[in-house]
Amino acid sequence: MRANMRAERARLGISLREAASLVGVHENALTRWEKGEAEPMGENLLKLSHLYQCTPDYLMGYTDDRNGVAVAKSL
């Protein structure tokens, strides 16, 4: 599950329908992204991050910092 996506939408107090409309996708797509059944790619991920005012890495659960980016671990 992409808990950060759902949490950010709740933080802004917007419905699934409103968020989907603002991003320009069907509600089913946003539902699948929030459940982790599919991932938003490219432009849609950027639109979500702009709407929610956080980084794409945070939305995808790669970092716990709303404004941070994930850092790759050294091997």
C-alpha positions in Angstrom: 0.0 0.0 0.0 1.2 3.5 -0.7 0.2 4.9 2.6 1.9 8.2 1.9 -0.4 8.8 -1.1 -3.5 8.2 0.9 -2.2 10.2 3.9 -1.4 13.2 1.8 -4.8 13.2 0.2 -6.4 13.1 3.6 -4.0 15.9 4.9 -5.4 18.2 2.2 -8.9 17.0 2.9 -9.7 16.2 -0.7 -11.7 13.2 -1.9 -10.5 10.5 -4.2 -12.7 11.9 -7.0 -11.3 15.4 -6.5 -7.7 14.2 -6.5 -8.2 12.1 -9.6 -9.8 15.0 -11.4 -7.0 17.3 -10.5 -4.4 14.9 -11.7 -6.4 14.0 -14.8 -6.9 10.3 -14.2 -9.8 8.0 -13.5 -10.6 7.3 -9.8 -9.8 3.7 -10.4 -6.2 4.5 -11.3 -5.7 6.6 -8.1 -7.3 3.8 -6.0 -4.9 1.3 -7.5 -1.9 3.6 -6.8 -3.0 4.1 -3.2 -3.4 0.3 -2.7 0.0 -0.4 -4.3 -1.6 -2.5 -7.0 -0.1 -0.2 -9.7 2.4 2.7 -9.7 2.0 6.1 -11.2 4.6 6.8 -13.8 6.2 9.9 -15.2 3.9 12.8 -15.6 1.2 11.4 -13.3 3.7 10.9 -10.4 4.9 14.5 -10.8 1.3 15.8 -10.9 0.6 14.0 -7.7 3.7 15.3 -6.0 2.8 18.9 -7.0 -0.7 18.5 -5.8 0.4 17.1 -2.5 3.4 19.4 -2.2 5.9 16.7 -1.5 8.5 14.7 -3.4 7.8 11.7 -5.6 10.1 9.6 -3.5 8.0 10.3 -0.4 4.8 9.4 -2.3 6.3 6.1 -3.4 7.4 5.3 0.2 11.2 5.5 -0.6 11.7 8.1 2.2 9.9 9.2 5.3 10.8 12.8 4.7 8.1 14.7 2.8 10.7 16.9 1.2 13.5 14.4 0.9 14.7 12.0 -1.7 15.8 8.5 -1.3 19.5 7.8 -1.2 20.9 4.6 -2.6 22.9 2.4 -0.2 26.4 1.6 -1.1 27.2 -2.0 -1.8 
